[in-house]
Structures are given as C-alpha cells and as structure tokens.
Amino acid sequence: MNAPQESADSSRDTVELALGGMTCAACAARIEKQLNKLPGVEAAVNFAAERAHVRYAPAEVDVDRLIATIVKTGFTADVSTADTRADEKAKKFALYRDELWRFWIAAALSLPLLAQMAFMFGTNGGTAAHADVIPRWLQLLLATPVQFWIGWRFYVGGFNALRGGAGNMDVLVALGTTMAWAYSFVVTLWNMHHQHVYFEASATVITLVLLGKILEARAKAKTSAAIEALAKLQPQTARIERRSENSVELIDVPVATLIPGDVFVVRAGEAVPVDGEVIEGASSANESMLTGESLPVTKGAGDRVFAATINGDGLLRCRATGVGSHTLLAGIIRLVEEAQGSKAPVQRLVDQVAAIFVPVVVAIALLTFVAWWALAGDFTQALVNAVAVLVIACPCALGLATPTAIMVGTGQGAKAGVLIRNAVALELAEKLKVLVVDKTGTLTEGRPVVTDVARVGAGDAAILLQLAASLEQGSTHPLGAAIVARARADGLALSTPQNVVTTAGRGLTGDVDGRRVQLGSVTWMEEQGWAAPEAETLAEAGRSVVAVVADETLLGFIGIADPLRTTSRAAVARLNRLGIEVVMLTGDNAGTARAVAHEAGITHFEAEVLPGDKAAAVQKLKRDGVLVGMAGDGINDAPALAAADVSFAMAAGSDVAMQAADVTLMRDDLNGVADAISLSRATLSKIRQNLFFAFIYNVLGIPLAALGMLNPVIAGAAMAASSVSVVSNSLLLRRWQSNKD
C-alpha cells in the first residue's frame, strides 16, 4: 500500500482554511467569489464542513492575503492542518456551548410570549383575539433582549453580507424580526389598543432559528465523524530503541518526534505508531481501519506495517519509513478531506440559486406587503405576511443538501477502504455503464509463477530457463520476475546480460554468455517468422506463454500462471447486477485471455493490447456515448486510467497508477469498484432527496406565507426544521455498508 498522493501543478500551492461566521449557502458563495477574484487562485468553499480548499500561485498571492480577503468579506479564517484539528474542534465546542446558553435564555424569555400567542389562537378571532394576557410593556421588556442581544449575531451577519454586496440568511431573519418588533414597539408606544402586537413573533422566530442552528451544528458534526475516527487512531507515543556503547534501551517518546530510520518496537495488542518495515519478529496485523478488510494480515521480516493498525499476538521490531504527514493514515485523511471539500457538478445549480435567492425573497416580501395593504387594506396583516415570507425563505437547506451527503458518503467510503479523490468522481461513478479492467494484478493475484517449461525438439529445459532468467534479471515485469524466481528455485546460475533492448509490450533482446537471446510474446515471434504451434496448448490452459529464441533458434516456451483472485468472479457478477458491463483488456495472448475471461465470467475481452493502445480502447468505448470506468494497478495502466471517465487504482499497485486514478481501493479486490459504484448511487440518491426537499420547501412555503396562510412563528419553526431534516437525511448514509448492492 502507498500513501495517496495528489498530482498538482508544481507552480501552485494548496492550503486548507477553517472558516467561521457562515450561516448559509449564500455566505459560502460570497467567500468563494471573493477568493476567486484574486490572481492565480482557485477556491472551493464547503458550507457544511466550514472549509475553504484553495490552490494559489505563491508568486501572485500568499496565505495572509487569502485570510485578509475572507476577513474583509466579514468572516474569520485560519490555516487548517492536522496539528490544528484539535484546536478547531475545541473552538467549535466553545461556540456551540455559548450558543446553547443563549438559546436557553431566549427560550425562557420567549415562553411567556408563546403563551400569549396560544391564547390568541384559542379565541378564534374577534375582540378577544386582541386581549393581552401579558401587559404590553412586559412583552416589550421580554422581547427586546431577545431581539437585540440574543439576535445581535443576525444584525452583524446581515451587515457584513450587505457590505460585501450580497444577502444571506441573516439579512432575512434580521429584516423580518425587526419589522415585527418595530411595528409592535410603535403600537405599544402610542397605546394603540385596537392593534395587535407581534413581540411573540419576533422573539420566538429568533429563538427557533437559534434552536435550528444548534441542532444543525450537532448534526453537521456527525458528518465528519469518519475523519475524526481516523485521526483518533494515531497513537500518541512510540517505544523506540536508544543505543549506548554497552546496551540498548527502550524508551517511550511522542510519535511526533520520530524520524525515518528510527527503530521502534510494537508489542502484542498495541497500535503501530508510524509506517515502517519489519526488521525482526513475526505476527499479524489488523488493518481493517485502513482497508475495511477484517482478516488479519501476516507480518514478518521485510513486510510493511502502517500507522494505527493493530499488532496481533507477536512482538515486532520495525524501522520507521513514513512519519508525520507521510504516513498512509495521514494520506488517507488528507485525501478524504479534499474530497469532502470538493464540489459535485450537481452543486452548480444550488450555487446559481443561492446567488440570487435573498434579493428575490426580499422582492417577494415587499410585493406581498404592498399587495395585502393595497387589496385588503390591512396594514397589520400585510406586515405579518411579509415577515412570514422573509422568515420561511432560508437558503440553509439548499446549502447543506449536497456537501453533507458528500461528507458522509466519502467518510463511509474511507471506512470501507474506498478512497474517493473528489466529488466529481463520486457523482460520475453512479452513471458508469462499462468498466474496463486489466488482467494481471486486477483480476488475478498479480503474483505469477512458472508452471511449464516446454522444449522444442531435443533442447535442454534447464538451459532454456537459465538463458531466459538471465535476460530477465533487470526487468520489472511480473512475468520476468516469475521466470527469475523459478530459475533460482531450481538452483540455476544466472549470467549478467549484455546489450539488453526492451520492445514495449513485446519482449526483450540481449546477449547472454555470448549467445543472442530473444524472448517475448508468441505473437512477436510469429511476426518474425518463428512458427509456434506448441504454444497453443499452454495458452488454452490459461497460461501466459513466453517464447525463447537463442541464436536464431526457437528453444521452447515458458508457461506462466497467475491465478484468478478468489473474489474476482463474484465481483464481476456483482458489477453485472449493478448494470455494469465488464471488459477485460490484456497484453496477453488470445488463448490465455479467453481462459481467464471465462473463469472470471467476462464475455467481452481484448487480447494482445499494447500499453499505448489501452487508452485508445477506452476512448473507443467512450465514443459509443457511455460513461466508462477503468480499473488497473500497473504503470502501463496509467494512460488508460487517465482516459476513463472514472478511474480505479489498486492501492498495492504503482504510485503512478494511484496518482492517475479518481478512486483508490485499499483492498486489492475488484469488489472495491462495486462498493464505490454502490456508494456513489446511495450518495447521489440522498443528494437528490435533499435538493427535492429543499426546493419544495421554498416552492411551497413562500407562496403559503405570501397568501397569509403561515404565521411567522410557524414559518420560523419550519425554517429551522428544514435544515435539520436535510442534514439528518444525509446522516442516513451511515447505514451504507460495503459488499451490499
């Protein structure tokens, strides 16, 4: 496994900023707009996570200027890192506790006013409806602290929004409640007994909005639970060796002080402190927190161990290879945070609506006021209906609909060993119709072994194998490694090859012990005039066949088997049930490809596909008008991974493949692709539900308020409930499990 890395423009830096003061989607849109006005800046603001992911050109702008721009817009910003995460959480908790305290004060002051409203409803109109259970001067005393002390945050937020040239939720709440309070104040001051006062509306709306924000904050905190759980896995101390002249001492030190090369010891049942390589000892490790796979993994000398995984019942002595931000765990956290902060294409509609939402609502409220006053001749009713329009029309639910679902979805994926790089990949994965897979290392184990050494004529099989293995010593190809391993296991002495030339996708040519040796695919040999009918028997048995030629004479063939993963056939069947056609592309011969495809349950395959042609094959499938995914693990898969609409890389594969991929599978199992598609569909389903609820809430709520069918207090309660319901619906994604269609 390798820590996920992000390929980025080397001339740009990336910074994550923790934001404060946002109240709705309009706030996030304004910050994003102001940041993107800066030269060389690409910013994405996540309202739900209260984060800004910013790529910037250091030559044109620095982090201080980014923060200053956000502060000038009316919000707060600080650089967010793994080291500051605990401080950020503490600040949020302190703010939450302060808001909770204010809410209880507001509730205590508003409850008597609510009793007044209940009495009004109980009278069914008439003169009794204007009777005051509580004297108006006392209503004024109760409502004023709620309006201007508890509700001061709305005035500040609204002022900052208007100063920045846009409106937000604070503008609507401040405007609506102030109108209700001001009208009631005038009626009370001038002793207009025939007019009703609406102190209960202004105070109760503010109290309910505060309650909604508190419940929303609690629910939003749960959306990032997966990341917090991963971060908590990192041990705080490590037991390392300190050598003196005559002894070796084991001491406990903070994990943050470790450097690559330090030797540490992990006892049975302890968590591994950092990434490392086993020097001595034998045990097993529970890596489920990284891969989602519950079965323990055997560990011995030379094996890699990873931070936060749990050692089994043996003692391991290890050398640190990755510490701090360079561990696999840190890479996973970083990748998931970036995915949670990215925007799905479906979010564009929400951003467009949020940009014009507040001005449109204010215009509707004004039109409601004028129409009711002009047509009904009732100033009071006109004012109440206008206030109801302002209060119920909150863009919070719209702003939370997409990012909360993405945060929960990507977090659940990380727990299952499916690391999704960005929200675009998450959205596109549900639309895939074709999945292209490589054979070696994707469908198969990726650990081929030599099964047959077939001579042609009276040649010596040992000489054939010795020549082939000698030539393959410098090769990184899995088949070459299998040939070398078999020769060494047979005790053959290998020679140093000379003048080795590699023909991509074909084979090798070079000099071994004074003989000109050539080995490679049967097709390549046939193109050069060597007939090889004997190879068909091996190919039909599912073997990868390597032909060996020495001094213009065909010596024979080496048959190599790479067993199918035990999970591949079930994974292909599961993908088919999801409506995905699986297509296998391989550089192997047609006979071997046919045998492997049949064993895996794949009907469509292409054999003898050169590395450079895999990307072209993907492009050809895309021209049929379908979205195409690609799963692979090798360097030769990187161009095809980049060409696919959504690419999946096995974590045990090369770093190049992982950098080119949209989704990294921490388990070397094709079921991870099915998991990613299943998770994508579940997440997009939640996003659509959330957007439907958010839009329908405003589509129905605003007209009802304008028609005088909603009391401002009921409108305030509905506004608070809308945001909480959207976040709660997103949290239902936590029920999603891997290996479930």
N, C-alpha and C positions, 0 to 999 in steps of 0.2 A: 504494500500500500504506500501511496505517496501523498504528501500534503497537497491539497488543491492549490493551484496557482492561477493567477489571472494574467493573461497576456494583455498588455496595455501599451499605449503609445508611450515610448520611453521619454518623450519630451513633456509628459504630463504627470502630475502627482495626484493622489487621491486622498481625501480626508472625509471623515465621518463627523458630523456636528450634531450634538444633542441640543434640541430646541426647547424653548419654554414660552408660554403665553399664547399658544394656538388654541382656538376654541372651535373652529370648524374648517371645512374644506377650503373656504374662501381664504382663510389665513395661510394655509399651506400653499395655495395657488399664488398668493401675493409674494411670499418669500421666494418661491421658485422663480417667479417672473423677475424679481429684482436681482437675484443671483445670476440668472442667465443673461442679464443685460451687461454684466461685467465682461471685459475682454478675455477670451480664452477659457471661459467657464461653462461647464455642463453640469447642471444640478438637477437632482430629483428629490422632492420633499415628500416624506411619508407622514401623513397626519396621524395615523393610528400609532406608529412607532415613535413619533415626535423626533424624527431624524432627518437630516439632510445629507445625502450622499453626493459629494462634489468632486468632479475632476476639473483640474485647473492647470494652467500653464504658469509655472513659477516665475518665468521671465516677465509675465504681464500682471500678475496679481499674487498676493500672498494670503496666508490664512487670516492674518489680522484684518485685512481688508474685507475678507468674506464675512467675518464676525461683525465688523463695524457696519457693513451693509444690512445685516439682519437686525442689529440693534437699532439702526436708523429707521428701519421699517416698523419698529415697535415691538420687537420680540427679543428674547435672550438666546444666546448660543455659546456653546463651549465645545472644544475638541473632545470627541469621544474615543476612548481606547479601551482595551481590556483592563488596564490598570484603573481607569476611572469609573468602570461599570458599578462598583460598589457605592461610590460617592453619589453617582446619579440616582441609584435606587434609594439611597438614604434621603436625598433631596426630594424625590417624588413622594416618599412616605411622609416626610415632614409637611409637604404641601397638602397631601391628602388629609393628614390629621388636622391641619389648620382649617381646611375646607369643611371637614366633618364637624368641627367645633362651631364654625359659623352657621352651618346648616341647622344644628340643634337650637341655636339662639334664634335663627329666623323662624324655625318651626314653632318655638314657644311663643313668639310674638304674633305669628300668623294664625294660630289655632283659634283664638277668640274671634278673629275676623272671619274665619271659616264658619264659625257658629252663627255669626250674623248672616252670612250668605245662605246657610241652610234654612234659617228662619224665613228669609226672603222667598226661597223656593217653596217652602211649606205653605205660604199664604195664597199661592195661586193668583197672584196679581192683586189689583185693587189698591185701595189706600193703605191697607195693612202691609203691602209689599214695601212701602217706604218707611215703615216704622223702624226705629232704631233700638235694637236690643242693647247695644253698647253706645253710649254717648259719642257723638261725632268727634268731639275734641279728644276723647280717649282713642278712638280709631286712628286719628291723626298721629297721636303720640306712639301708637303701636306700629303703624305703617312706615313712618318716616325713617327710623333707624334701619329697617329692612331695605327701604328704597335707596338710601344714600350712604349707608355704612356697609351693610352686607352686599348691596348691589353696586358698590363703587367700582368693582372689577369690570362691570359691563360698560360703565362710562369710560374708563381708561382704555379698555379694549376697543370700544367703538371709536373713540377719539383717534387712537393710533391707526385704526383702519382707514378712517376718513382722511387722516393726514397723508396716508400712503396712496390715496386716490382710489380706494375700493371700500366696499362694505363687507360686513361679516355678521355672524350671529349676534355679537354684542350690540351692534347697531340696532338690530330688530328688537332685541329684548329691552335695551335702554330706551329706545323711542316709544315702544308700546307701553311699557310700565310707567314711564314719565308722563305720557299723555293721560293715563288713568289717574295717576296720583295728582297731577296738576289740576285736572278738572275737579277732582274731589276736594282738593285744597281750596279752590275758589268757591265752590258750593258751600263748604264749611265756613270759610272766612266771611262770606256775605250772608250766611244764615239762610240759605235757600232751602227751606224745609220741604218744598214740593219736588225738589230734585233729589235723585238717589246719588249716593256716593259710592265709589268703586275702590276704596282703600283695600278691601279684601282681594280684589283682582290683582292690583299691583304687587302687594306683598306676597300673596300666595303663588303668583307666577314666578317671582324671583326664587322663592323657596323651592318650588318644584323643579325649576331649571337647575338649581344647585344640587338637588337630590339626583336628578338625571345625570349630571356631570360626575357625581361621586360614584354612582352605580356604573357609569360608563368607564370611569378610571379603573375600578375594580375589575371589570370585565376585560378591559384592554390589557391589564397587567397579565391576565391569564393567556393572552395570545402569544406572549413571548416566553411562556413557561418552558418550552423546549430548549431555548437558548440558555436560559438561566440554569436549567438542569444540567446541560452540558458543561457550562462554566464551573458549576459546583463540583464536578467530578475531579477537577485538577487538584492533586494533593498539595498541601502547603509545605511539607518538609520532605527531605530525601535523606537516606542513610548512605553516606559516601565513605570511600576509603581515603585515609590520610596516612601516607608512609613517612616514617622516620628512618634513621640509619639501621635500627635493630628491630623494628616492629611495624605492624600495620594496625591502625586504629580506625574503628568505625565511629563516625560522628554524625549527628543529625544537623542538617543545615537547611535554611529556607530554599525552596525549589528555585526561586528567582536568582539565586547566586550560582547555580550550576552553569558550567560552560562545556562545550563539546570536548570530549576526551575524558571527562571525569568518570571514575568508576564508582558505580552505586550498587547496592545490594537490595534485593526485594525478597522479603520473607513470605512464607505461605499466607495467603489471605490478604496481603497488602496490595494497594494500588501502585502501579508503576508510575514514578514521578515525572519522567520525561521520555521522549523517544530514545531508543537505544538498540544496541546489538548484544546478544547474549555471548558472554565470554566463557562462562562456566556454569554448569548446573543443568538440570532437566526438570521440566514442569509443564503445566498447561496454563493457558490464559483465557479468561472470559472477555471477549472483545465485542460483546453484544451492544455495548453503548456506542460503538463506532459503526458496526456493520449491520446490527439488527439480527445477527445470527447467534442463536443461543448456545450452539455446541461449542465446547472449549477447543482451543487450538493448541496443539502440541508445540512446545518450545524447547530448543536445545542450542548448543553452541553454534553460532553463526546465524541464528534466526533473529528477526527483528521483533522488538516489543514497542508498545505505544503508550504514551501518557494516558493515565486514567483507566487503563484496562486492569483487570483484577488477576493477580497471580493465583495459581492453584495451590497444590499441596507440596510444592518443591521450593528449594532456595535457588534464586537466580542471581548471578553476578554479571553485571552488564556495563557496557561502555556507552556513555551519552553521545548521541549523534544529532539530536534535534532538541533544542531548549527554547523556552520563552515562546515567542510568536512563530517559531519554526517547527513546532510540533504538529502532528497530524490533527490533534484535537483543536489547536488554535486555528489551523487552516479550515477545519470544518465550520467552526463558529464564525470565522470571517466570511466564508462563502455563503452561509445561511443568512447572516446579517445583511449582506449585499443583496441577496435575492429578496429578502423581506422589504428592503428599501427601494427595490426597483418597481417600475410601473408596467402593468399589463396593458396591451392595446385597448382593452375594453374601458380602461380608466379615462381615455381621451374624451369620451362623451361627458363623463362626470365633470372633468376639468372645464369643458366648454360651458356646461350648465352653471357651475359654481361661479364662473367669471361674471355672469350677468344676473345671477339669481337675486341678490339683495336689491339692486336697483329696480328690478321688475316687481319684486314684492312690495317695495315702498310705493311704487306707482299704483299697484293694485289696491293697497290700503288707502291711498289718497283718493282713488276713484271710488272706492267703497264709501268713504266718508262723505264725499260730495254727493254721490247718488242717493244715499239714505237721507241726507239732510234736505236735498232738493225735492225728492219724490215723496218721502214720508213726513217731512217737516219736523223730524225729531232729532235734535242735535245730540242728545244723550245716546240714543240708540245708534246713531251714525258713528259716534266716538267709540262706543263699545265694540261695534262690529269691525271698525278699522283696527282697534287694538288686538282683537282676536286674530285678524289676518296677519298682523305683524308677529304675534307670538307663536302661532302654529307653524309658520313658514320658516323652519330652521333647516339649514343645509347640512347639519351634522350627520344625519343618517346617510346622506349621499356620499359624504366624505369618508365615512367609515366602511361603506359597503364592500369595496374592493380590497383595500390594504389589510383589513383584519382577516379576511379569508385567506389572503396570500400568506400572511404571517403564520397563521395556524397551519395551513397546508404545507408550507416549506419546513416548518418545525416538525410536523409529523413525518415528513419525508426523511429528515435527518435522523430521527429516531429509528427509522426502518432501513437506514443505510443508503438512502437515495438523496444525493445532494444536487439540488436544482440551482443552477447558476443565476437565473433571472426569471422574472415573471412572464416575459415573452415566451420562453421555452415552456413554462408551466401552462400557459394558455394554448399554445400550438399543439402540445402533446395530445390533448384530447381529440384533435382533429386528424391525427395520423391515420392513414389507410394502408400504408406499406411500410414494413420495417426491413431494411437491408442488413444482413448480418455477415460478418466474416466467419470463416470456419475455425481456423486454429486459434485457440485461446478464448473464443467466444462461445461457440457451440461445443468445442472439445476442451479437454483439460489443459491443453497448451503445454503438455509435458510428453512429447512423442518419444517412443522407444523403437529401436530396430528390432523387427520381428523375423525378417528373412534376408539372407544374403544368397542370391541366386546367380550361379555362374552361367556363362555362355560357353559351351564347348568344354574343354578339359582344363580350364583355368583353375587357379588356386583361390578359394574363397578368402583365405587369410590375407593373401597379397592384395586382392580387390579391396577388402575392408581397410587394410593398412594404408594403401595409396589414397583412398577417399578420405579417411580420417586425417591424414597428414595435411591434405589440401584444405580441409575444413577447419583447421585449428584456429585460424584468425577470424572465422565467420561468426556472426551473432545470430544467424538464422536458427530457429528451433530445430529444424531437421538436421542442420550441421552439428548442433550440439549433441543430438541423439547419436549420430554416427561416431563422433569422438568418444562419447561415453561408452558405447558398445566396444570400440577398439581397445580402450583402456581396461574395460572389464575383462576382455579376452587376453590381456597381458601383451598386447602388440606394442612394439617400439615405434613411436611416431617420428617422422623426419621433419625437418624445417622446410617448408615450401618456398620456392623462389618464383619471382615474376608472376605473382597471382593477379589475375584480372577478373573482376566481377561483372557479369552481364545481368542487369537488373531483371528480376522475375524469371531468369533463365537458368543461371548456374555459375560455375567457376571454371577457370582455366589456369594452369600453372605448372611448374616443374617440381617433381619430387624424385630425389635420388637419380637425377639425370634423365628421367622419363617425362614426356609431355603428357600431363593428365588433364582430363576434362570430365566434369560431372555436372549433372543438372537434370532438367525435366526430360521426359521421354520425347515430348513434342519437339524440344530443341534439338535433340539428337536426330530425330527423323527428318527435321528440316535440313540437316547437314548430311543426310544420305545413309544413316545407320538404321537399318530395319530392326524393330524391337518387338516382335510379336509375343515373346515370352512375358513381356511386362503386363499384358492384358489380364493374365490370371491373377497377379498380385493386385492390380487396380480393382478388379471385380470383387475382390475380397475386402475392399475398403482400405487398402494400403496406399500411402503416398509412395510413389516409386521414383527413385533416383538412379539414373543410368550412369555407368562409369566407363570411360574410354581412356586407354593408355596407348600412346604411340600409334594412333590411328586404328586401334583395335578395340572393339566392344568387348569388355571383360565380363560385364554382367549387370545386375540390378540389386539395389538395396531397398527392401520393403520396410516402411516405417508406419507404425500405427499410433494414432493419437486418439485415445478413447473418448467417446462422447461423454460429456458431463452427465451425471446421473439425473440432473434436473432439467436437461435441455428439452427432452421430448415433452415433458409435462408443461414446460414454459411455452413451447411452440403451440401446444394445444390450447393453453390459456389465452395466448395472444390471438389465436384464431377465433376463440369465443368472444373476444373483445372486438371482433370485426377487423383485425389487422392481418393482412397477408404477409407472410414471412418469406423473403427472398434471400437465398444464400449466394454470395459471391466469393469465389476462391481461386487462387492461382494454381491449385492442384489439378490433376488430370481428370477427365470426364468420368472415368470409371470410379475413382475414389470419391469424387464429388457426389456421384449418383448414390453410392452406397451410404455415405454419411447423411445425405439429404433424406434418403428412405428411412434410415434408422431414427432420424430426428422428427420425421413426419412432415417434411417440407416438400412441396410439389414443384416449386419454381426455383431453379438454381442456374447459375452460370459458372462454368469451369474455365481454367486457364486464363483467368482475367489478370492482366498485368497490374502492378500497383498504380501506375499512372492512369489506367483505364477504369479503376473503380469509381473515381469521381465522375467520369463521363457516364458510367452506367447509372449512377444516382441521378444525374441531370436528365438522362433519357426517361427515367421513371417519372420525374417531376413534370416533364413536358406533357404527360398524359393528363395533367390537371389535378393530380392528387398530392397531398402532403406526404413527404417521405422522411422516415427516420432512418438513422444508421447506427448500428452498434458494433464496436470493434475495440481492439486493445493494442494494436501494434503501430509502429511508426508509419508503415505503409498504409494504414487506415486513415491517417490524419487528413489527407486531401478529401477523401470521401466523407469524413465526419464534418468537415467544413462546408461541403457542398449540400449536405442534408438540411432539411427544414429544422429538424431537432436531432441532435447527435447524443449518443450514449457511449461513455467510455468505462471499461472495467478498471477499477482502481489498481489492480495488480499489473496493469499494462504500463505503457511508457508515459513519461511526463508530457511528451509531445501530443499524444492522443488525448490526455486529460485536459490540456490547455485548449485543444480544438473543440472539446465537447461541451454541450449545454448541460448535460446531466452526468454526474459521476456516480457509478454504482460501487459502493464499498464492498459488496459481496460479488465474487466472480460467478455470477449466476444470472442467466437471462431472465429469470423471474423478476429481477430488479426493473427491467424495462416495462414489464406488465404492471408492476407496482406503480411506477412513475405515471403510466397512462391512466391507471385506475385512480390514482391520487389527483391527477390533472382533471379528470372528469368530475370527481367529487368536489374539488375546489371550485371549478367553473360553475357547477350547479349551485353552490352556495352563493357565489358572486351574483348570478342571475336572480336568485331568490331575493338577495339583499337589495339589489337595484330595483327589482319589481316593487318590493315593499316600500323602499324609499321614495320612488317616483309616485306610486299610487297613493301614498300617504299625503304627499303635497298636492297631487292632482285632485284628490277628493277633499282634503282638509281645507285648502284655501277657498274653493268655491263655497263650501258649507259655512265657513267663517264669514265670507263676504255677504252671504244671504241671511245672516243673522241667526244661524242655527247652532252656533257654538258660543258658549260663554268663554271669556278669556281664561278663566281658571281651568276649565276643561281643556282648552287649547294648550295651555301650558303643560298640563299633565300628559297630554297626547304627544307633545313635542319631546318631553323627557323620555317617554316610553319608546318612541321611535328609535332613538339612538341605542338604547339598551337592548332592544329587540334585535337590531341588526348585528351587534357585537355578539349577543348570545347565540344567534343563529350560526355565526361563523365558528363559535366555540364547539358547536356540534361536530365539527370536522375532527375533533379529538377522538371521536369514536372510530374513525377510519383505521383499518389495520392492513398490514401488508399481506400478500397472498390471498386477498379477497377480491373477487370480481365485482 
